[in-house]
């Protein structure tokens, strides 16, 4: 990633300078690095909106942290922030799916026993989501259900299944992408 390149040298965080003494303003650094961050997040999340949000948060944290630091490689520092944000994002389950999803108890109202149309609609929806979830690999489905249905954290799942945490995170991202794709297809 060119961590040792001359243009990555920083002495003044508000004006990122190269060895030639010409000031490279934060806005130039932003314009140069934003597309790279967007590719980084989009590749890993598969979601442009989340990628944009995390890119902005990365630059925000960079701007807050850089004034107190003398950076030899601002690009590497930016990448480290992005990597940490992505890890935090995955651990929290902060995806559009988790933000949109509601507890199964939310909004439940007693249904009249004669509401046959609602019963049929609910059965059809349950059958549809059962088919969607069955398309996942068994290991991925197990991890997804442990987290979303049983409420286990990624760490608890990793410990119980004797897997590295990153494997659980990767499987959850795969499951969430699959479910989100089908959910968004249904919303259209």
Backbone as a ProteinNet text record, in pm:
[ID]
protein_1_A
[PRIMARY]
XXXXXXXXXXXXXXXXXXXXXXXXXXXXXXXXXXXXXXXXXXXXXXXXXXXXXXXXXXXXXXXXXXXXXXXXXXXXXXXXXXXXXXXXXXXXXXXXXXXXXXXXXXXXXXXXXXXXXXXXXXXXXXXXXXXXXXXXXXXXXXXXXXXXXXXXXXXXXXXXXXXXXXXXXXXXXXXXXXXXXXXXXXXX
[TERTIARY]
80.9	0	85.1	212	298.3	310.6	326.3	328.7	449.3	553.1	672.8	689.8	588.5	601.6	620.5	690.7	721.5	596.3	491.5	373.9	294.9	328	258.6	320.9	428.8	494.4	413.6	393.9	314.6	391.4	389.7	442.8	333.1	254.1	142.8	14.5	-70.7	-187.7	-289.9	-294.6	-392	-345.4	-216.9	-161.4	-64.2	-108.5	-26.7	78.5	205.5	312.3	399.6	446.4	544.1	683.7	784.9	921.9	960	887	918.3	871.9	799.2	755	621.5	569.5	440.4	331.7	238.1	130.8	29.4	-4.2	-109.9	-224.2	-324.1	-434.5	-513.2	-585	-668.3	-769.1	-820.9	-919.7	-859.9	-733.8	-666.9	-648.9	-606.9	-590.3	-724	-830.8	-965.2	-1005.1	-987.3	-1023.9	-943.6	-818.1	-732.1	-767.1	-802.6	-822	-967.1	-1064.6	-1205.5	-1242.4	-1204.7	-1240.7	-1179.7	-1056.6	-990.7	-1066.9	-1107.4	-1184.5	-1319.7	-1384.7	-1514.4	-1499	-1394.2	-1370.7	-1345.2	-1265.2	-1231.5	-1358.7	-1445	-1565.3	-1669.1	-1685.5	-1784.8	-1750.4	-1621.7	-1579.5	-1613.6	-1599.9	-1620.2	-1765.3	-1839.9	-1977.4	-2080.6	-2043.8	-2138.4	-2253.1	-2232.1	-2339.8	-2281.5	-2321.6	-2268.7	-2300.6	-2421.3	-2460.6	-2376.5	-2357.3	-2274.3	-2129.2	-2083.3	-1946.3	-1925	-2020.8	-2009.4	-2010.9	-2098.8	-2107.6	-1976.7	-1921.3	-1796.4	-1678.2	-1680.3	-1575	-1576.6	-1694.9	-1706.1	-1659.6	-1699.4	-1657.5	-1505.9	-1446.9	-1301.1	-1231.9	-1277.2	-1216.5	-1241.9	-1358.5	-1388.9	-1292.1	-1269.5	-1176.8	-1033.6	-1000.8	-867.1	-844.3	-943.3	-930.2	-923.8	-998.3	-994.3	-862.1	-806.5	-684.9	-557.6	-557.3	-435.2	-377.2	-457	-396.1	-302.5	-322.8	-238.1	-119.8	-112.4	-8.8	80.8	200.9	287.3	292.9	233.6	218.4	326.9	390.3	486.6	413.2	298	222.5	72.2	16.5	-125.7	-214.7	-168.8	-248.3	-260.2	-149.9	-152.5	-240	-231	-312.9	-461.2	-494.5	-632.2	-679.8	-594.2	-629.6	-650.8	-569.6	-585.7	-719.6	-755.2	-884.8	-997.8	-987.4	-1091.1	-1104.2	-992.4	-993.9	-1059	-1024.4	-1083.8	-1234.2	-1275.3	-1418.6	-1494.1	-1435.3	-1499	-1514.6	-1411.8	-1418.5	-1527.2	-1529.8	-1632.4	-1772.3	-1783.9	-1911	-1961.7	-1872.6	-1910.8	-1944	-1866.2	-1891.1	-2023.8	-2058.4	-2184.2	-2303.6	-2278.4	-2390.4	-2462.2	-2388.2	-2448.6	-2465	-2559.4	-2589.7	-2728.2	-2759	-2893.5	-2996.8	-2961.7	-3055.1	-3085.1	-2982.3	-3006.8	-3073.5	-3048.1	-3110.9	-3257.9	-3289.2	-3427	-3509	-3442	-3515.5	-3570.9	-3678.5	-3743.5	-3758.5	-3770.7	-3794.3	-3923.8	-3930.4	-4051.2	-4172.4	-4149.7	-4259.5	-4309.8	-4227.3	-4266.8	-4385.5	-4482.2	-4596.5	-4691	-4671.9	-4761.5	-4893.9	-4997.9	-5130.2	-5209.9	-5298.9	-5382.3	-5464	-5456.8	-5527.8	-5657.7	-5761.2	-5890.2	-5881.4	-5941.1	-5931.1	-5992.8	-6071.4	-6135.7	-6059.5	-5941.1	-5863.1	-5782.2	-5849.4	-5790	-5687.3	-5713.8	-5622.3	-5487.8	-5491.2	-5366.3	-5290.9	-5360.8	-5298.6	-5229.9	-5297.3	-5239.6	-5117.4	-5129.6	-5018	-4896.7	-4918.8	-4808.6	-4744.5	-4823.5	-4768.6	-4685.2	-4733.6	-4658.8	-4525.7	-4528.7	-4406.7	-4307.8	-4355.7	-4270.2	-4208.8	-4287.2	-4236.2	-4130.7	-4155.1	-4059.6	-3926.1	-3930	-3805.2	-3736.7	-3812.6	-3752.3	-3672.4	-3729.6	-3657.5	-3532.6	-3544.6	-3430.2	-3317.8	-3351.3	-3248.2	-3189	-3267.6	-3216.8	-3115.4	-3108.3	-3009.1	-2869.1	-2860.2	-2729.8	-2663.2	-2530	-2455.7	-2495.6	-2496.5	-2538.2	-2460.2	-2328.1	-2247.8	-2286	-2305.9	-2344.2	-2481.8	-2574.7	-2709.7	-2705.9	-2626.5	-2615.2	-2565.2	-2460.7	-2404.9	-2507	-2574.1	-2674.7	-2788.1	-2839.5	-2950.2	-2906.1	-2783.3	-2733.4	-2730.3	-2689.5	-2680.4	-2817.3	-2895.3	-3019.2	-3138.3	-3141.8	-3255.9	-3224.5	-3107.6	-3072.4	-3006.9	-2964.1	-2908.4	-2764	-2691	-2551.4	-2465.3	-2361.4	-2266.7	-2171.6	-2100.5	-2003.9	-1898.2	-1853.2	-1751.3	-1804.1	-1928.3	-1986.7	-1997	-2037.9	-2049.3	-1911.4	-1812.6	-1676.9	-1624.2	-1645.3	-1598.3	-1669.9	-1800.2	-1879.1	-1847.2	-1827.4	-1798.5	-1648.5	-1567.6	-1421.6	-1370	-1416.6	-1377.2	-1309.8	-1222.2	-1169.2	-1282.7	-1272	-1375.2	-1396.1	-1288.8	-1301.3	-1384	-1382.7	-1463.8	-1611.4	-1645.5	-1784.8	-1828.4	-1743.1	-1776.2	-1797	-1709.6	-1719.5	-1848.2	-1882.7	-2004.9	-2129.2	-2124.9	-2237.9	-2254.1	-2143.2	-2152.5	-2211.2	-2170.6	-2223.3	-2373.9	-2418.3	-2560.8	-2639.7	-2585.7	-2655.6	-2668.7	-2564.3	-2573.9	-2684	-2688.6	-2789.2	-2930.4	-2952	-3084.4	-3122.2	-3026.3	-3053.3	-3089	-3018.4	-3047.9	-3191	-3233.5	-3369.9	-3473	-3436.8	-3528.2	-3547.5	-3435.4	-3444.7	-3516	-3498.3	-3568.6	-3719.4	-3757.7	-3898.1	-3955.4	-3872.4	-3917.6	-3946.9	-3884.6	-3903.2	-4036
-118.9	0	125.2	113.1	230	304.2	234.1	300.2	390.9	368	448.4	556	581.9	681.1	819.8	903	1038.4	1121.6	1106.8	1190.6	1152.8	1039.2	996.7	1054.2	1129.1	1184.1	1301.2	1304.2	1411	1472	1600.2	1670.8	1758.4	1823.3	1906.1	1836.8	1790.6	1713.1	1791.7	1922.1	2000	2022.7	2024.2	2035.6	1920.5	1817.9	1699.9	1737.5	1727	1776.8	1663.6	1681.2	1585.9	1644.9	1572.5	1616.6	1740.7	1771.4	1889.3	2017.9	2010.5	2131	2183.5	2128.4	2173.5	2119.5	2204	2161.7	2074.8	1962.6	1877.7	1888.9	1964.1	1991.8	1864.7	1867.3	1754	1723.1	1827.4	1804.7	1723.7	1747.4	1668.5	1524	1508.5	1375.1	1301	1370.7	1313	1267.3	1356.6	1322.8	1204	1195.8	1087.3	954.7	956.7	834	785.4	872.1	833	717.9	721.2	608.3	475.8	482.6	360.9	304.7	392	346.7	289.8	352.8	303.2	162.8	140.4	5.8	-94	-53.4	-138.5	-183.6	-87.7	-120.9	-193.2	-151.1	-213.4	-359.6	-388.7	-527	-614.8	-561.9	-641.6	-644.2	-537.8	-530.8	-560	-534.7	-555.5	-456.2	-342.7	-246.1	-105.5	-33.2	100.3	200.7	192.5	287.8	269.6	144.5	118.8	156.8	130.5	165.2	316	392.3	538.1	588	530.6	572.1	543.2	425.1	390.2	471.6	506.1	591.2	728.2	784.6	915.3	908.4	801.1	785.4	768.8	701	683.7	818.7	903.1	1035.2	1122.8	1107.2	1183.4	1146.1	1017.9	973.6	1011.6	1008.9	1050.1	1196.6	1279.9	1423.6	1451.3	1375.4	1394	1346.3	1237.6	1179.9	1240.3	1281.8	1330.7	1457	1553.7	1674.3	1647.6	1536.9	1508.5	1419.6	1378.3	1284.3	1343.5	1293.3	1320.7	1190.3	1190.1	1066.7	1051.5	938	907.5	856.9	795.9	740.4	759.2	871.2	895.5	793	742.8	642.7	514	472.1	352.3	376.2	494.8	529.9	525.7	580.1	579.2	434.9	350.7	211.3	137.9	166.9	104.1	144.5	271.1	317.7	243.5	232.9	165.2	18.5	-47.6	-188.7	-205.7	-118.6	-125.6	-98.4	-0.8	28	-91.6	-154.6	-270.7	-383.5	-407.4	-511.4	-477.4	-352.7	-310.4	-324.3	-288.1	-295.7	-439.5	-533.1	-674.2	-729.3	-691.5	-741.9	-692.5	-568.9	-513	-567.2	-622.2	-662.7	-541.1	-429.9	-304.6	-304.2	-377	-380.7	-324.3	-297.9	-249.7	-351.8	-480.3	-583.2	-572.3	-559.8	-553.1	-422.3	-316	-188.7	-188.1	-259.7	-264.5	-370.5	-474.8	-585.5	-547.7	-608.8	-584	-717.4	-710.3	-830.9	-894.8	-1024.9	-1093.7	-1054.3	-1005.8	-965.5	-824.4	-743.1	-605.8	-603.7	-527.1	-507.2	-625.5	-724.7	-840.2	-800.2	-828.5	-799.4	-929.9	-944.7	-1064.6	-1063.6	-1171.8	-1182.6	-1258	-1205.5	-1271.9	-1410.8	-1511.1	-1647.4	-1663.7	-1569.1	-1582.1	-1509.7	-1455.8	-1382.5	-1481.4	-1548.6	-1654	-1596.2	-1478.5	-1418.6	-1387	-1333.2	-1302.1	-1430.3	-1532.9	-1661.3	-1718.7	-1715	-1766	-1682.9	-1551.3	-1463.5	-1492.5	-1510.3	-1540	-1674.3	-1772.3	-1904.2	-1896.4	-1819.9	-1804	-1732.2	-1629.2	-1555.1	-1644.7	-1723.2	-1816.3	-1919	-1971.9	-2069.5	-2004.2	-1880.9	-1810.5	-1791.7	-1744.8	-1721.6	-1852.1	-1956.5	-2087.6	-2132.1	-2114.9	-2149.9	-2063.8	-1936	-1845	-1887	-1915.6	-1955.5	-2092	-2180.2	-2312.3	-2305.9	-2194.7	-2178	-2155.3	-2119.8	-2098.6	-2232.7	-2231.8	-2351.2	-2386.2	-2512.7	-2551.9	-2481.7	-2467.8	-2400.8	-2253.6	-2189.5	-2048.1	-2029.9	-2117.3	-2111	-2131.1	-2226.3	-2252.1	-2128	-2065.7	-1945.3	-1832	-1814.6	-1709.1	-1728.3	-1850.7	-1876.7	-1861.7	-1902.7	-1886.3	-1737.6	-1653.2	-1509.9	-1444.1	-1463.9	-1389.1	-1447.8	-1578.4	-1639	-1663.4	-1723.6	-1756.6	-1640.1	-1537.6	-1417.4	-1430.7	-1528.8	-1544.8	-1439.3	-1393.9	-1300	-1377.9	-1304.8	-1369.1	-1442.9	-1380.6	-1442	-1572.7	-1572.7	-1694.1	-1805.7	-1769.3	-1868.8	-1926.1	-1837.9	-1882.4	-1976.7	-1942.5	-2027.6	-2161.6	-2159.3	-2282.1	-2376	-2319.9	-2402.2	-2424.5	-2366.1	-2376.5	-2328.9	-2209.7	-2146.3	-2013.3	-1967.2	-1831.6	-1730	-1618.4	-1514.6	-1464.9	-1452.5	-1400.1	-1492.7	-1623.1	-1716.4	-1691.4	-1671.9	-1643.2	-1511.9	-1410.4	-1280.9	-1294.9	-1369.9	-1388.4	-1462.3	-1566.5	-1641.5	-1555	-1472.1	-1382.6	-1280.6	-1224.4	-1129.2	-1196.4	-1318.8	-1393.3	-1413.5	-1454.2	-1477.7	-1347.4	-1241.4	-1113.1	-1059.7	-1073.8	-1031.1	-1107.8	-1239.4	-1324	-1281.3	-1264.7	-1226.7	-1086.4	-994.4	-856.9	-852.4	-929.4	-931.9	-978.5	-1080.2	-1129.8	-1034.8	-969.4	-872.7	-752.7	-700.9	-586	-623.8	-746.3	-790.9	-793.9	-829.8	-833.3	-693.2	-598.5	-461	-389	-433.1	-366.1	-391.6
0	0	0	-12.6	-21.7	108.6	218.7	347.6	363.6	289.2	307	201.7	120.3	14.1	71.9	-1.2	44.7	69.8	-15.1	2.9	127.9	190	310.3	437.2	426.9	545.4	600.1	731.2	792.3	909	913.3	1028.7	1088.3	1003.8	1047.4	1001.5	1092.8	1053	972.3	986.1	909.5	766.1	746	611.2	594.8	529.2	508.9	405.1	439.8	353.1	301.9	181.3	129.5	150	109.6	136.5	57.3	-47	-126.5	-62.6	46.8	116.4	66.4	-42.8	-91.9	-0.2	39.6	129.4	56.6	113.3	60.9	160.4	125.7	217.4	246	358.4	396.1	286.5	220.1	114.1	-1	-33.2	-137.7	-91.2	32.6	90.5	87.9	123.7	123.4	-17	-115.4	-253.8	-305.4	-264.7	-312.1	-244.4	-117	-41.1	-34.2	-54.8	-42.6	-136.8	-265.1	-352.1	-304.8	-253.3	-204.5	-83.8	8	124.2	82.1	-12.5	-59.8	-118.3	-197.5	-252.3	-139.9	-42.2	71.9	145.6	180.1	255.3	168.8	44.8	-42.5	-67.8	-88.7	-110.7	9.1	126	247	293.9	267.7	316.4	208.4	82.9	-25.3	-23.3	43.1	58.5	46.5	-54.9	-83	28.6	84.5	188.8	314.7	357.4	474.9	446.8	324.7	287.5	295.1	246.2	251.4	395.8	476.7	616.2	690.6	669.4	736.8	682.4	555.1	499.3	566.4	581.1	645.8	790.9	859.8	999.2	1009.2	911.6	909.6	899.1	806.6	791.8	914.2	973.6	1094.4	1206.8	1225.2	1329.8	1295.9	1168	1125.2	1161.7	1131.1	1158.1	1308.3	1387.4	1532.5	1591	1538.3	1594.5	1541.8	1417.3	1353.9	1417.3	1467.3	1524.1	1641.5	1711.8	1827.2	1790.6	1665.6	1624.7	1517.1	1511.1	1397.6	1320.7	1203.6	1128.1	1022.2	1023.8	918.7	795.7	815.3	703.9	728	683.4	705.4	635.7	521.7	449.4	531.1	592	676.2	799.7	855.6	973	935.6	819.4	770.5	749.8	694.2	671.5	803.6	902.6	1034.5	1095.8	1084.7	1136.4	1065.1	932.6	854.3	894.5	913.5	953.2	1090	1183.1	1316.7	1312.5	1231.6	1218.8	1161	1060.9	998.9	1100.3	1180.5	1282.2	1385.5	1431.6	1527.2	1467.7	1342.4	1270.4	1266.9	1236.3	1229.4	1367.7	1469.2	1604.3	1660.4	1628.3	1677	1600.3	1482.2	1398.9	1345.2	1331.7	1287.9	1137.6	1092.9	950.8	930.6	809.9	781.3	827.3	816.4	858.1	1006.2	1089.4	1232.8	1272.2	1198.4	1229.5	1188.9	1082.2	1035.3	1107.3	1152.1	1210	1346.3	1379.3	1508	1578.7	1705.9	1784.3	1737.5	1746.5	1702.6	1785.7	1906.5	1993.3	1962.2	1895.6	1866.2	1770.9	1806.7	1718.7	1711.4	1794	1791.5	1855.6	1786.2	1837.1	1830.2	1922.1	1918.8	1790.3	1715.7	1589.3	1614.6	1556.2	1570.7	1508.3	1570.7	1518.4	1379.4	1334.3	1204.3	1093.6	1123.9	1024.5	939.1	850.8	768.8	671.6	616.9	519.1	583.2	702.5	772.1	805.9	846.1	877.2	753.3	640.9	516	476.3	489.1	454.9	544	672.1	764.7	733	700.8	665.5	537.5	440.4	315.8	341.2	424.3	457.6	532.1	623.5	697	602.5	512.1	415	323.8	282.6	196	267.6	393.1	466.9	504.2	524.5	550.2	428	309.3	186	166.7	196.1	181.8	275.5	400.1	497	465	406	370.4	256.5	186.1	79.8	136.3	263.6	328	355.6	361.3	400.6	544.3	580.9	716.7	827.8	812.3	915	926.6	812.6	810.9	874.2	839.7	896.2	1047	1094.1	1237.4	1311.2	1258.2	1320.7	1318.6	1205.9	1192.3	1293.8	1305.3	1397.6	1543.5	1573.8	1711.1	1749.2	1653.7	1682.7	1682.8	1577.2	1559.6	1633.9	1653.8	1721.5	1869.4	1895.7	2033.4	2106.6	2031.8	2093.6	2140	2090	2129.7	2061.4	2130.8	2069.9	1979.4	1895	1806	1888.1	1995.2	2081.3	2141.4	2190.2	2248.5	2144.7	2024.2	1917	1884.4	1872.1	1839.5	1947.1	2072.1	2181.9	2182.5	2165.4	2170.8	2054.3	1935.3	1817.4	1796.6	1886.4	1878	1741.9	1703	1578	1610.1	1520.4	1538.3	1521.7	1591.9	1585.6	1443.3	1366.9	1230.5	1142	1168.6	1090	1117.8	1244.6	1281.1	1216.2	1221.7	1161.5	1010.7	945.9	800.7	764.5	840.5	814	837.5	941.8	967	854.9	807.9	696.4	573.2	547.4	433.1	448.5	567.1	592	582.4	639.5	639.1	496.8	416.8	275.4	204	227.7	163.3	204	332.8	383.4	336.3	340.1	296.6	148.3	67.5	-76.1	-100.8	-29.3	-47.2	12.5	119.6	181.7	89.8	33.7	-55.9	-184.6	-232.6	-352.9	-326.8	-205.5	-169.7	-151.6	-106.6	-85.8	-216.4	-324.7	-455.6	-515
[MASK]
++++++++++++++++++++++++++++++++++++++++++++++++++++++++++++++++++++++++++++++++++++++++++++++++++++++++++++++++++++++++++++++++++++++++++++++++++++++++++++++++++++++++++++++++++++++++++++

